[in-house]
Amino acid sequence: MITVPKLTLDDAKIILEGAERKAREIGVPMDIAVVDDGGNLLAFHRMDGAKITSIDIAINKAFTAAGARKATHEYAEIAQPGGPAFGIH
């Protein structure tokens, strides 16, 4: 049997803290979503001043990253118009 480590709520809180720290560092208030390996939401944090339209985007990006086992920034090139992943969301 293979044992797979799972994110806990405590892990998700650490991730949220790090993401908020980075967002403050770059001066961009963000909506931050953390999901488990099945794409299920574990934690969500909306910073003061974050765009309300980014709530669903953050959750969907986290879901996509979990489902594809790939960081969403890796989609940047292939998600451009004409690329094989254009229009994913």
HTML snippet that shows the backbone in 3Dmol.js (N, CA, C, O; Angstrom):
<script src="https://3Dmol.org/build/3Dmol-min.js"></script>
<div id="view" style="width:600px;height:400px;position:relative"></div>
<script>
const pdb = `
ATOM      1  N   MET A   1       0.839  -1.175   0.000  1.00  0.00           N
ATOM      2  CA  MET A   1       0.000   0.000   0.000  1.00  0.00           C
ATOM      3  C   MET A   1       0.888   1.243   0.000  1.00  0.00           C
ATOM      4  O   MET A   1       1.904   1.302   0.692  1.00  0.00           O
ATOM      5  N   ILE A   2       0.486   2.219  -0.780  1.00  0.00           N
ATOM      6  CA  ILE A   2       1.201   3.486  -0.839  1.00  0.00           C
ATOM      7  C   ILE A   2       0.501   4.476   0.083  1.00  0.00           C
ATOM      8  O   ILE A   2      -0.716   4.652   0.015  1.00  0.00           O
ATOM      9  N   THR A   3       1.272   5.109   0.930  1.00  0.00           N
ATOM     10  CA  THR A   3       0.725   6.133   1.810  1.00  0.00           C
ATOM     11  C   THR A   3       0.995   7.494   1.187  1.00  0.00           C
ATOM     12  O   THR A   3       2.136   7.831   0.871  1.00  0.00           O
ATOM     13  N   VAL A   4      -0.063   8.266   1.017  1.00  0.00           N
ATOM     14  CA  VAL A   4       0.051   9.586   0.412  1.00  0.00           C
ATOM     15  C   VAL A   4      -0.220  10.633   1.483  1.00  0.00           C
ATOM     16  O   VAL A   4      -1.282  10.622   2.105  1.00  0.00           O
ATOM     17  N   PRO A   5       0.730  11.539   1.704  1.00  0.00           N
ATOM     18  CA  PRO A   5       0.479  12.585   2.703  1.00  0.00           C
ATOM     19  C   PRO A   5      -0.656  13.498   2.239  1.00  0.00           C
ATOM     20  O   PRO A   5      -0.775  13.795   1.050  1.00  0.00           O
ATOM     21  N   LYS A   6      -1.464  13.929   3.158  1.00  0.00           N
ATOM     22  CA  LYS A   6      -2.601  14.804   2.857  1.00  0.00           C
ATOM     23  C   LYS A   6      -2.414  16.149   3.542  1.00  0.00           C
ATOM     24  O   LYS A   6      -1.880  16.229   4.648  1.00  0.00           O
ATOM     25  N   LEU A   7      -2.859  17.196   2.874  1.00  0.00           N
ATOM     26  CA  LEU A   7      -2.844  18.508   3.499  1.00  0.00           C
ATOM     27  C   LEU A   7      -3.880  18.542   4.611  1.00  0.00           C
ATOM     28  O   LEU A   7      -4.993  18.039   4.460  1.00  0.00           O
ATOM     29  N   THR A   8      -3.503  19.132   5.710  1.00  0.00           N
ATOM     30  CA  THR A   8      -4.433  19.330   6.815  1.00  0.00           C
ATOM     31  C   THR A   8      -4.849  20.797   6.844  1.00  0.00           C
ATOM     32  O   THR A   8      -4.298  21.623   6.118  1.00  0.00           O
ATOM     33  N   LEU A   9      -5.808  21.104   7.674  1.00  0.00           N
ATOM     34  CA  LEU A   9      -6.211  22.497   7.827  1.00  0.00           C
ATOM     35  C   LEU A   9      -5.040  23.328   8.346  1.00  0.00           C
ATOM     36  O   LEU A   9      -4.853  24.469   7.924  1.00  0.00           O
ATOM     37  N   ASP A  10      -4.256  22.763   9.255  1.00  0.00           N
ATOM     38  CA  ASP A  10      -3.076  23.484   9.748  1.00  0.00           C
ATOM     39  C   ASP A  10      -2.094  23.768   8.615  1.00  0.00           C
ATOM     40  O   ASP A  10      -1.515  24.852   8.551  1.00  0.00           O
ATOM     41  N   ASP A  11      -1.903  22.793   7.718  1.00  0.00           N
ATOM     42  CA  ASP A  11      -1.038  23.005   6.551  1.00  0.00           C
ATOM     43  C   ASP A  11      -1.593  24.134   5.683  1.00  0.00           C
ATOM     44  O   ASP A  11      -0.853  25.006   5.228  1.00  0.00           O
ATOM     45  N   ALA A  12      -2.902  24.102   5.464  1.00  0.00           N
ATOM     46  CA  ALA A  12      -3.544  25.115   4.626  1.00  0.00           C
ATOM     47  C   ALA A  12      -3.366  26.510   5.224  1.00  0.00           C
ATOM     48  O   ALA A  12      -3.164  27.479   4.492  1.00  0.00           O
ATOM     49  N   LYS A  13      -3.440  26.610   6.538  1.00  0.00           N
ATOM     50  CA  LYS A  13      -3.250  27.909   7.195  1.00  0.00           C
ATOM     51  C   LYS A  13      -1.831  28.430   6.976  1.00  0.00           C
ATOM     52  O   LYS A  13      -1.631  29.629   6.778  1.00  0.00           O
ATOM     53  N   ILE A  14      -0.857  27.541   7.011  1.00  0.00           N
ATOM     54  CA  ILE A  14       0.534  27.940   6.757  1.00  0.00           C
ATOM     55  C   ILE A  14       0.684  28.439   5.321  1.00  0.00           C
ATOM     56  O   ILE A  14       1.366  29.431   5.068  1.00  0.00           O
ATOM     57  N   ILE A  15       0.043  27.745   4.389  1.00  0.00           N
ATOM     58  CA  ILE A  15       0.087  28.153   2.981  1.00  0.00           C
ATOM     59  C   ILE A  15      -0.573  29.521   2.812  1.00  0.00           C
ATOM     60  O   ILE A  15      -0.042  30.384   2.113  1.00  0.00           O
ATOM     61  N   LEU A  16      -1.726  29.721   3.449  1.00  0.00           N
ATOM     62  CA  LEU A  16      -2.409  31.017   3.376  1.00  0.00           C
ATOM     63  C   LEU A  16      -1.522  32.135   3.910  1.00  0.00           C
ATOM     64  O   LEU A  16      -1.437  33.209   3.314  1.00  0.00           O
ATOM     65  N   GLU A  17      -0.864  31.876   5.030  1.00  0.00           N
ATOM     66  CA  GLU A  17       0.016  32.892   5.622  1.00  0.00           C
ATOM     67  C   GLU A  17       1.142  33.259   4.663  1.00  0.00           C
ATOM     68  O   GLU A  17       1.457  34.436   4.490  1.00  0.00           O
ATOM     69  N   GLY A  18       1.747  32.251   4.043  1.00  0.00           N
ATOM     70  CA  GLY A  18       2.831  32.511   3.096  1.00  0.00           C
ATOM     71  C   GLY A  18       2.344  33.258   1.868  1.00  0.00           C
ATOM     72  O   GLY A  18       3.016  34.167   1.381  1.00  0.00           O
ATOM     73  N   ALA A  19       1.182  32.878   1.370  1.00  0.00           N
ATOM     74  CA  ALA A  19       0.628  33.547   0.190  1.00  0.00           C
ATOM     75  C   ALA A  19       0.267  34.995   0.504  1.00  0.00           C
ATOM     76  O   ALA A  19       0.501  35.887  -0.311  1.00  0.00           O
ATOM     77  N   GLU A  20      -0.301  35.227   1.678  1.00  0.00           N
ATOM     78  CA  GLU A  20      -0.633  36.603   2.046  1.00  0.00           C
ATOM     79  C   GLU A  20       0.637  37.434   2.227  1.00  0.00           C
ATOM     80  O   GLU A  20       0.685  38.598   1.831  1.00  0.00           O
ATOM     81  N   ARG A  21       1.645  36.843   2.815  1.00  0.00           N
ATOM     82  CA  ARG A  21       2.920  37.548   2.993  1.00  0.00           C
ATOM     83  C   ARG A  21       3.478  37.982   1.631  1.00  0.00           C
ATOM     84  O   ARG A  21       3.929  39.116   1.473  1.00  0.00           O
ATOM     85  N   LYS A  22       3.442  37.072   0.653  1.00  0.00           N
ATOM     86  CA  LYS A  22       3.937  37.390  -0.690  1.00  0.00           C
ATOM     87  C   LYS A  22       3.069  38.464  -1.342  1.00  0.00           C
ATOM     88  O   LYS A  22       3.593  39.377  -1.980  1.00  0.00           O
ATOM     89  N   ALA A  23       1.759  38.366  -1.188  1.00  0.00           N
ATOM     90  CA  ALA A  23       0.856  39.363  -1.765  1.00  0.00           C
ATOM     91  C   ALA A  23       1.139  40.749  -1.190  1.00  0.00           C
ATOM     92  O   ALA A  23       1.142  41.741  -1.919  1.00  0.00           O
ATOM     93  N   ARG A  24       1.374  40.811   0.108  1.00  0.00           N
ATOM     94  CA  ARG A  24       1.703  42.101   0.741  1.00  0.00           C
ATOM     95  C   ARG A  24       3.048  42.616   0.225  1.00  0.00           C
ATOM     96  O   ARG A  24       3.223  43.812  -0.005  1.00  0.00           O
ATOM     97  N   GLU A  25       3.989  41.694   0.048  1.00  0.00           N
ATOM     98  CA  GLU A  25       5.322  42.060  -0.446  1.00  0.00           C
ATOM     99  C   GLU A  25       5.242  42.707  -1.824  1.00  0.00           C
ATOM    100  O   GLU A  25       5.954  43.672  -2.104  1.00  0.00           O
ATOM    101  N   ILE A  26       4.375  42.176  -2.682  1.00  0.00           N
ATOM    102  CA  ILE A  26       4.259  42.727  -4.033  1.00  0.00           C
ATOM    103  C   ILE A  26       3.180  43.806  -4.129  1.00  0.00           C
ATOM    104  O   ILE A  26       2.989  44.409  -5.185  1.00  0.00           O
ATOM    105  N   GLY A  27       2.479  44.044  -3.021  1.00  0.00           N
ATOM    106  CA  GLY A  27       1.500  45.121  -2.975  1.00  0.00           C
ATOM    107  C   GLY A  27       0.198  44.840  -3.698  1.00  0.00           C
ATOM    108  O   GLY A  27      -0.442  45.760  -4.207  1.00  0.00           O
ATOM    109  N   VAL A  28      -0.202  43.571  -3.749  1.00  0.00           N
ATOM    110  CA  VAL A  28      -1.434  43.204  -4.443  1.00  0.00           C
ATOM    111  C   VAL A  28      -2.328  42.396  -3.502  1.00  0.00           C
ATOM    112  O   VAL A  28      -2.009  41.251  -3.183  1.00  0.00           O
ATOM    113  N   PRO A  29      -3.450  42.981  -3.051  1.00  0.00           N
ATOM    114  CA  PRO A  29      -4.365  42.203  -2.221  1.00  0.00           C
ATOM    115  C   PRO A  29      -4.991  41.077  -3.046  1.00  0.00           C
ATOM    116  O   PRO A  29      -5.434  41.298  -4.173  1.00  0.00           O
ATOM    117  N   MET A  30      -5.024  39.892  -2.486  1.00  0.00           N
ATOM    118  CA  MET A  30      -5.465  38.724  -3.246  1.00  0.00           C
ATOM    119  C   MET A  30      -6.525  37.914  -2.520  1.00  0.00           C
ATOM    120  O   MET A  30      -6.688  37.989  -1.302  1.00  0.00           O
ATOM    121  N   ASP A  31      -7.237  37.135  -3.326  1.00  0.00           N
ATOM    122  CA  ASP A  31      -8.097  36.070  -2.832  1.00  0.00           C
ATOM    123  C   ASP A  31      -7.260  34.807  -2.951  1.00  0.00           C
ATOM    124  O   ASP A  31      -6.707  34.529  -4.016  1.00  0.00           O
ATOM    125  N   ILE A  32      -7.161  34.042  -1.876  1.00  0.00           N
ATOM    126  CA  ILE A  32      -6.256  32.895  -1.835  1.00  0.00           C
ATOM    127  C   ILE A  32      -7.051  31.641  -1.488  1.00  0.00           C
ATOM    128  O   ILE A  32      -7.762  31.603  -0.483  1.00  0.00           O
ATOM    129  N   ALA A  33      -6.925  30.623  -2.324  1.00  0.00           N
ATOM    130  CA  ALA A  33      -7.626  29.358  -2.100  1.00  0.00           C
ATOM    131  C   ALA A  33      -6.613  28.231  -1.974  1.00  0.00           C
ATOM    132  O   ALA A  33      -5.622  28.188  -2.704  1.00  0.00           O
ATOM    133  N   VAL A  34      -6.868  27.326  -1.048  1.00  0.00           N
ATOM    134  CA  VAL A  34      -6.040  26.133  -0.874  1.00  0.00           C
ATOM    135  C   VAL A  34      -6.971  24.929  -0.971  1.00  0.00           C
ATOM    136  O   VAL A  34      -7.980  24.849  -0.271  1.00  0.00           O
ATOM    137  N   VAL A  35      -6.614  23.996  -1.848  1.00  0.00           N
ATOM    138  CA  VAL A  35      -7.412  22.785  -2.028  1.00  0.00           C
ATOM    139  C   VAL A  35      -6.571  21.556  -1.719  1.00  0.00           C
ATOM    140  O   VAL A  35      -5.343  21.620  -1.678  1.00  0.00           O
ATOM    141  N   ASP A  36      -7.257  20.434  -1.502  1.00  0.00           N
ATOM    142  CA  ASP A  36      -6.542  19.175  -1.301  1.00  0.00           C
ATOM    143  C   ASP A  36      -6.235  18.549  -2.657  1.00  0.00           C
ATOM    144  O   ASP A  36      -6.514  19.149  -3.696  1.00  0.00           O
ATOM    145  N   ASP A  37      -5.666  17.357  -2.652  1.00  0.00           N
ATOM    146  CA  ASP A  37      -5.259  16.733  -3.913  1.00  0.00           C
ATOM    147  C   ASP A  37      -6.440  16.346  -4.800  1.00  0.00           C
ATOM    148  O   ASP A  37      -6.253  16.031  -5.976  1.00  0.00           O
ATOM    149  N   GLY A  38      -7.638  16.367  -4.254  1.00  0.00           N
ATOM    150  CA  GLY A  38      -8.836  16.101  -5.047  1.00  0.00           C
ATOM    151  C   GLY A  38      -9.511  17.363  -5.539  1.00  0.00           C
ATOM    152  O   GLY A  38     -10.559  17.304  -6.181  1.00  0.00           O
ATOM    153  N   GLY A  39      -8.908  18.518  -5.238  1.00  0.00           N
ATOM    154  CA  GLY A  39      -9.468  19.788  -5.670  1.00  0.00           C
ATOM    155  C   GLY A  39     -10.539  20.337  -4.750  1.00  0.00           C
ATOM    156  O   GLY A  39     -11.211  21.310  -5.091  1.00  0.00           O
ATOM    157  N   ASN A  40     -10.705  19.722  -3.582  1.00  0.00           N
ATOM    158  CA  ASN A  40     -11.708  20.177  -2.619  1.00  0.00           C
ATOM    159  C   ASN A  40     -11.150  21.318  -1.779  1.00  0.00           C
ATOM    160  O   ASN A  40     -10.030  21.237  -1.273  1.00  0.00           O
ATOM    161  N   LEU A  41     -11.921  22.360  -1.636  1.00  0.00           N
ATOM    162  CA  LEU A  41     -11.481  23.543  -0.907  1.00  0.00           C
ATOM    163  C   LEU A  41     -11.210  23.215   0.558  1.00  0.00           C
ATOM    164  O   LEU A  41     -12.069  22.680   1.259  1.00  0.00           O
ATOM    165  N   LEU A  42     -10.005  23.545   1.004  1.00  0.00           N
ATOM    166  CA  LEU A  42      -9.633  23.381   2.414  1.00  0.00           C
ATOM    167  C   LEU A  42      -9.700  24.707   3.155  1.00  0.00           C
ATOM    168  O   LEU A  42     -10.130  24.769   4.307  1.00  0.00           O
ATOM    169  N   ALA A  43      -9.266  25.771   2.476  1.00  0.00           N
ATOM    170  CA  ALA A  43      -9.234  27.081   3.128  1.00  0.00           C
ATOM    171  C   ALA A  43      -9.295  28.172   2.070  1.00  0.00           C
ATOM    172  O   ALA A  43      -8.827  28.008   0.943  1.00  0.00           O
ATOM    173  N   PHE A  44      -9.886  29.286   2.468  1.00  0.00           N
ATOM    174  CA  PHE A  44      -9.977  30.437   1.577  1.00  0.00           C
ATOM    175  C   PHE A  44      -9.766  31.686   2.411  1.00  0.00           C
ATOM    176  O   PHE A  44     -10.240  31.782   3.543  1.00  0.00           O
ATOM    177  N   HIS A  45      -9.047  32.644   1.836  1.00  0.00           N
ATOM    178  CA  HIS A  45      -8.791  33.902   2.536  1.00  0.00           C
ATOM    179  C   HIS A  45      -8.902  35.041   1.537  1.00  0.00           C
ATOM    180  O   HIS A  45      -8.274  35.017   0.478  1.00  0.00           O
ATOM    181  N   ARG A  46      -9.698  36.026   1.879  1.00  0.00           N
ATOM    182  CA  ARG A  46      -9.840  37.204   1.030  1.00  0.00           C
ATOM    183  C   ARG A  46      -9.234  38.383   1.761  1.00  0.00           C
ATOM    184  O   ARG A  46      -9.734  38.814   2.800  1.00  0.00           O
ATOM    185  N   MET A  47      -8.148  38.901   1.206  1.00  0.00           N
ATOM    186  CA  MET A  47      -7.474  40.040   1.816  1.00  0.00           C
ATOM    187  C   MET A  47      -8.319  41.297   1.629  1.00  0.00           C
ATOM    188  O   MET A  47      -9.059  41.413   0.653  1.00  0.00           O
ATOM    189  N   ASP A  48      -8.205  42.228   2.559  1.00  0.00           N
ATOM    190  CA  ASP A  48      -8.871  43.519   2.405  1.00  0.00           C
ATOM    191  C   ASP A  48      -8.415  44.141   1.089  1.00  0.00           C
ATOM    192  O   ASP A  48      -7.220  44.218   0.805  1.00  0.00           O
ATOM    193  N   GLY A  49      -9.377  44.578   0.299  1.00  0.00           N
ATOM    194  CA  GLY A  49      -9.052  45.218  -0.970  1.00  0.00           C
ATOM    195  C   GLY A  49      -8.926  44.268  -2.146  1.00  0.00           C
ATOM    196  O   GLY A  49      -8.739  44.714  -3.279  1.00  0.00           O
ATOM    197  N   ALA A  50      -9.026  42.966  -1.903  1.00  0.00           N
ATOM    198  CA  ALA A  50      -8.951  42.011  -3.014  1.00  0.00           C
ATOM    199  C   ALA A  50     -10.201  42.146  -3.873  1.00  0.00           C
ATOM    200  O   ALA A  50     -11.279  42.476  -3.377  1.00  0.00           O
ATOM    201  N   LYS A  51     -10.044  41.891  -5.153  1.00  0.00           N
ATOM    202  CA  LYS A  51     -11.173  42.015  -6.077  1.00  0.00           C
ATOM    203  C   LYS A  51     -12.197  40.918  -5.814  1.00  0.00           C
ATOM    204  O   LYS A  51     -11.854  39.742  -5.697  1.00  0.00           O
ATOM    205  N   ILE A  52     -13.441  41.319  -5.726  1.00  0.00           N
ATOM    206  CA  ILE A  52     -14.507  40.347  -5.482  1.00  0.00           C
ATOM    207  C   ILE A  52     -14.624  39.363  -6.648  1.00  0.00           C
ATOM    208  O   ILE A  52     -15.038  38.219  -6.462  1.00  0.00           O
ATOM    209  N   THR A  53     -14.261  39.811  -7.835  1.00  0.00           N
ATOM    210  CA  THR A  53     -14.327  38.934  -9.006  1.00  0.00           C
ATOM    211  C   THR A  53     -13.257  37.849  -8.979  1.00  0.00           C
ATOM    212  O   THR A  53     -13.317  36.900  -9.760  1.00  0.00           O
ATOM    213  N   SER A  54     -12.294  37.981  -8.100  1.00  0.00           N
ATOM    214  CA  SER A  54     -11.210  36.995  -8.026  1.00  0.00           C
ATOM    215  C   SER A  54     -11.523  35.814  -7.113  1.00  0.00           C
ATOM    216  O   SER A  54     -10.747  34.860  -7.057  1.00  0.00           O
ATOM    217  N   ILE A  55     -12.633  35.860  -6.405  1.00  0.00           N
ATOM    218  CA  ILE A  55     -12.970  34.763  -5.494  1.00  0.00           C
ATOM    219  C   ILE A  55     -13.086  33.451  -6.261  1.00  0.00           C
ATOM    220  O   ILE A  55     -12.385  32.485  -5.957  1.00  0.00           O
ATOM    221  N   ASP A  56     -13.967  33.415  -7.252  1.00  0.00           N
ATOM    222  CA  ASP A  56     -14.144  32.189  -8.042  1.00  0.00           C
ATOM    223  C   ASP A  56     -12.888  31.838  -8.825  1.00  0.00           C
ATOM    224  O   ASP A  56     -12.559  30.663  -8.987  1.00  0.00           O
ATOM    225  N   ILE A  57     -12.189  32.855  -9.308  1.00  0.00           N
ATOM    226  CA  ILE A  57     -10.961  32.604 -10.070  1.00  0.00           C
ATOM    227  C   ILE A  57      -9.936  31.888  -9.201  1.00  0.00           C
ATOM    228  O   ILE A  57      -9.316  30.920  -9.643  1.00  0.00           O
ATOM    229  N   ALA A  58      -9.753  32.355  -7.971  1.00  0.00           N
ATOM    230  CA  ALA A  58      -8.774  31.733  -7.070  1.00  0.00           C
ATOM    231  C   ALA A  58      -9.135  30.276  -6.784  1.00  0.00           C
ATOM    232  O   ALA A  58      -8.274  29.397  -6.804  1.00  0.00           O
ATOM    233  N   ILE A  59     -10.407  30.036  -6.520  1.00  0.00           N
ATOM    234  CA  ILE A  59     -10.848  28.665  -6.224  1.00  0.00           C
ATOM    235  C   ILE A  59     -10.678  27.775  -7.452  1.00  0.00           C
ATOM    236  O   ILE A  59     -10.214  26.640  -7.338  1.00  0.00           O
ATOM    237  N   ASN A  60     -11.053  28.284  -8.621  1.00  0.00           N
ATOM    238  CA  ASN A  60     -10.929  27.490  -9.850  1.00  0.00           C
ATOM    239  C   ASN A  60      -9.473  27.239 -10.230  1.00  0.00           C
ATOM    240  O   ASN A  60      -9.138  26.161 -10.721  1.00  0.00           O
ATOM    241  N   LYS A  61      -8.604  28.229 -10.004  1.00  0.00           N
ATOM    242  CA  LYS A  61      -7.178  28.022 -10.281  1.00  0.00           C
ATOM    243  C   LYS A  61      -6.607  26.931  -9.384  1.00  0.00           C
ATOM    244  O   LYS A  61      -5.843  26.079  -9.837  1.00  0.00           O
ATOM    245  N   ALA A  62      -6.981  26.963  -8.118  1.00  0.00           N
ATOM    246  CA  ALA A  62      -6.494  25.939  -7.189  1.00  0.00           C
ATOM    247  C   ALA A  62      -7.004  24.559  -7.604  1.00  0.00           C
ATOM    248  O   ALA A  62      -6.259  23.580  -7.563  1.00  0.00           O
ATOM    249  N   PHE A  63      -8.272  24.484  -8.001  1.00  0.00           N
ATOM    250  CA  PHE A  63      -8.853  23.220  -8.461  1.00  0.00           C
ATOM    251  C   PHE A  63      -8.108  22.703  -9.692  1.00  0.00           C
ATOM    252  O   PHE A  63      -7.782  21.519  -9.775  1.00  0.00           O
ATOM    253  N   THR A  64      -7.841  23.597 -10.643  1.00  0.00           N
ATOM    254  CA  THR A  64      -7.135  23.216 -11.870  1.00  0.00           C
ATOM    255  C   THR A  64      -5.733  22.706 -11.558  1.00  0.00           C
ATOM    256  O   THR A  64      -5.299  21.698 -12.115  1.00  0.00           O
ATOM    257  N   ALA A  65      -5.033  23.391 -10.680  1.00  0.00           N
ATOM    258  CA  ALA A  65      -3.679  22.974 -10.315  1.00  0.00           C
ATOM    259  C   ALA A  65      -3.693  21.586  -9.677  1.00  0.00           C
ATOM    260  O   ALA A  65      -2.834  20.754  -9.971  1.00  0.00           O
ATOM    261  N   ALA A  66      -4.660  21.342  -8.811  1.00  0.00           N
ATOM    262  CA  ALA A  66      -4.750  20.030  -8.158  1.00  0.00           C
ATOM    263  C   ALA A  66      -5.104  18.943  -9.162  1.00  0.00           C
ATOM    264  O   ALA A  66      -4.509  17.865  -9.154  1.00  0.00           O
ATOM    265  N   GLY A  67      -6.067  19.225 -10.019  1.00  0.00           N
ATOM    266  CA  GLY A  67      -6.515  18.223 -10.986  1.00  0.00           C
ATOM    267  C   GLY A  67      -5.459  17.867 -12.013  1.00  0.00           C
ATOM    268  O   GLY A  67      -5.334  16.709 -12.412  1.00  0.00           O
ATOM    269  N   ALA A  68      -4.699  18.862 -12.437  1.00  0.00           N
ATOM    270  CA  ALA A  68      -3.673  18.645 -13.459  1.00  0.00           C
ATOM    271  C   ALA A  68      -2.321  18.291 -12.854  1.00  0.00           C
ATOM    272  O   ALA A  68      -1.394  17.900 -13.563  1.00  0.00           O
ATOM    273  N   ARG A  69      -2.219  18.432 -11.526  1.00  0.00           N
ATOM    274  CA  ARG A  69      -0.931  18.217 -10.849  1.00  0.00           C
ATOM    275  C   ARG A  69       0.141  19.119 -11.464  1.00  0.00           C
ATOM    276  O   ARG A  69       1.277  18.707 -11.699  1.00  0.00           O
ATOM    277  N   LYS A  70      -0.270  20.369 -11.716  1.00  0.00           N
ATOM    278  CA  LYS A  70       0.612  21.322 -12.384  1.00  0.00           C
ATOM    279  C   LYS A  70       0.283  22.721 -11.862  1.00  0.00           C
ATOM    280  O   LYS A  70      -0.886  23.079 -11.717  1.00  0.00           O
ATOM    281  N   ALA A  71       1.310  23.496 -11.586  1.00  0.00           N
ATOM    282  CA  ALA A  71       1.089  24.881 -11.161  1.00  0.00           C
ATOM    283  C   ALA A  71       0.431  25.657 -12.296  1.00  0.00           C
ATOM    284  O   ALA A  71       0.783  25.475 -13.462  1.00  0.00           O
ATOM    285  N   THR A  72      -0.517  26.515 -11.959  1.00  0.00           N
ATOM    286  CA  THR A  72      -1.254  27.211 -13.012  1.00  0.00           C
ATOM    287  C   THR A  72      -0.373  28.141 -13.839  1.00  0.00           C
ATOM    288  O   THR A  72      -0.707  28.439 -14.986  1.00  0.00           O
ATOM    289  N   HIS A  73       0.747  28.608 -13.281  1.00  0.00           N
ATOM    290  CA  HIS A  73       1.617  29.469 -14.097  1.00  0.00           C
ATOM    291  C   HIS A  73       2.204  28.700 -15.283  1.00  0.00           C
ATOM    292  O   HIS A  73       2.642  29.305 -16.261  1.00  0.00           O
ATOM    293  N   GLU A  74       2.213  27.376 -15.197  1.00  0.00           N
ATOM    294  CA  GLU A  74       2.719  26.567 -16.307  1.00  0.00           C
ATOM    295  C   GLU A  74       1.766  26.578 -17.498  1.00  0.00           C
ATOM    296  O   GLU A  74       2.137  26.161 -18.595  1.00  0.00           O
ATOM    297  N   TYR A  75       0.546  27.050 -17.288  1.00  0.00           N
ATOM    298  CA  TYR A  75      -0.430  27.144 -18.371  1.00  0.00           C
ATOM    299  C   TYR A  75      -0.302  28.444 -19.162  1.00  0.00           C
ATOM    300  O   TYR A  75      -0.932  28.586 -20.210  1.00  0.00           O
ATOM    301  N   ALA A  76       0.487  29.377 -18.690  1.00  0.00           N
ATOM    302  CA  ALA A  76       0.534  30.715 -19.286  1.00  0.00           C
ATOM    303  C   ALA A  76       0.723  30.685 -20.800  1.00  0.00           C
ATOM    304  O   ALA A  76      -0.019  31.347 -21.526  1.00  0.00           O
ATOM    305  N   GLU A  77       1.682  29.943 -21.274  1.00  0.00           N
ATOM    306  CA  GLU A  77       1.959  29.928 -22.710  1.00  0.00           C
ATOM    307  C   GLU A  77       0.885  29.184 -23.496  1.00  0.00           C
ATOM    308  O   GLU A  77       0.425  29.673 -24.528  1.00  0.00           O
ATOM    309  N   ILE A  78       0.482  28.014 -23.023  1.00  0.00           N
ATOM    310  CA  ILE A  78      -0.471  27.214 -23.796  1.00  0.00           C
ATOM    311  C   ILE A  78      -1.904  27.722 -23.684  1.00  0.00           C
ATOM    312  O   ILE A  78      -2.775  27.286 -24.438  1.00  0.00           O
ATOM    313  N   ALA A  79      -2.160  28.650 -22.742  1.00  0.00           N
ATOM    314  CA  ALA A  79      -3.510  29.190 -22.586  1.00  0.00           C
ATOM    315  C   ALA A  79      -3.719  30.483 -23.372  1.00  0.00           C
ATOM    316  O   ALA A  79      -4.787  31.090 -23.297  1.00  0.00           O
ATOM    317  N   GLN A  80      -2.707  30.901 -24.119  1.00  0.00           N
ATOM    318  CA  GLN A  80      -2.840  32.097 -24.951  1.00  0.00           C
ATOM    319  C   GLN A  80      -3.718  31.778 -26.161  1.00  0.00           C
ATOM    320  O   GLN A  80      -3.845  30.614 -26.540  1.00  0.00           O
ATOM    321  N   PRO A  81      -4.325  32.801 -26.773  1.00  0.00           N
ATOM    322  CA  PRO A  81      -5.140  32.551 -27.967  1.00  0.00           C
ATOM    323  C   PRO A  81      -4.375  31.716 -28.993  1.00  0.00           C
ATOM    324  O   PRO A  81      -3.230  32.015 -29.332  1.00  0.00           O
ATOM    325  N   GLY A  82      -5.023  30.680 -29.472  1.00  0.00           N
ATOM    326  CA  GLY A  82      -4.406  29.771 -30.433  1.00  0.00           C
ATOM    327  C   GLY A  82      -3.700  28.597 -29.783  1.00  0.00           C
ATOM    328  O   GLY A  82      -3.363  27.627 -30.462  1.00  0.00           O
ATOM    329  N   GLY A  83      -3.469  28.667 -28.468  1.00  0.00           N
ATOM    330  CA  GLY A  83      -2.796  27.582 -27.752  1.00  0.00           C
ATOM    331  C   GLY A  83      -3.766  26.455 -27.434  1.00  0.00           C
ATOM    332  O   GLY A  83      -4.981  26.657 -27.454  1.00  0.00           O
ATOM    333  N   PRO A  84      -3.239  25.267 -27.142  1.00  0.00           N
ATOM    334  CA  PRO A  84      -4.104  24.107 -26.898  1.00  0.00           C
ATOM    335  C   PRO A  84      -4.975  24.218 -25.649  1.00  0.00           C
ATOM    336  O   PRO A  84      -5.974  23.507 -25.537  1.00  0.00           O
ATOM    337  N   ALA A  85      -4.621  25.090 -24.713  1.00  0.00           N
ATOM    338  CA  ALA A  85      -5.434  25.233 -23.497  1.00  0.00           C
ATOM    339  C   ALA A  85      -6.171  26.570 -23.468  1.00  0.00           C
ATOM    340  O   ALA A  85      -6.657  26.986 -22.416  1.00  0.00           O
ATOM    341  N   PHE A  86      -6.258  27.241 -24.612  1.00  0.00           N
ATOM    342  CA  PHE A  86      -6.952  28.528 -24.651  1.00  0.00           C
ATOM    343  C   PHE A  86      -8.404  28.355 -24.211  1.00  0.00           C
ATOM    344  O   PHE A  86      -9.108  27.463 -24.684  1.00  0.00           O
ATOM    345  N   GLY A  87      -8.833  29.212 -23.312  1.00  0.00           N
ATOM    346  CA  GLY A  87     -10.216  29.193 -22.857  1.00  0.00           C
ATOM    347  C   GLY A  87     -10.473  28.343 -21.631  1.00  0.00           C
ATOM    348  O   GLY A  87     -11.614  28.247 -21.178  1.00  0.00           O
ATOM    349  N   ILE A  88      -9.418  27.710 -21.071  1.00  0.00           N
ATOM    350  CA  ILE A  88      -9.661  26.915 -19.867  1.00  0.00           C
ATOM    351  C   ILE A  88     -10.020  27.836 -18.715  1.00  0.00           C
ATOM    352  O   ILE A  88      -9.541  28.966 -18.629  1.00  0.00           O
ATOM    353  N   HIS A  89     -10.853  27.345 -17.852  1.00  0.00           N
ATOM    354  CA  HIS A  89     -11.197  28.091 -16.633  1.00  0.00           C
ATOM    355  C   HIS A  89     -11.813  27.165 -15.643  1.00  0.00           C
ATOM    356  O   HIS A  89     -12.178  27.589 -14.546  1.00  0.00           O
TER     357      HIS A  89
END
`;
const viewer = $3Dmol.createViewer("view");
viewer.addModel(pdb, "pdb");
viewer.setStyle({}, {cartoon: {color: "spectrum"}});
viewer.zoomTo();
viewer.render();
</script>
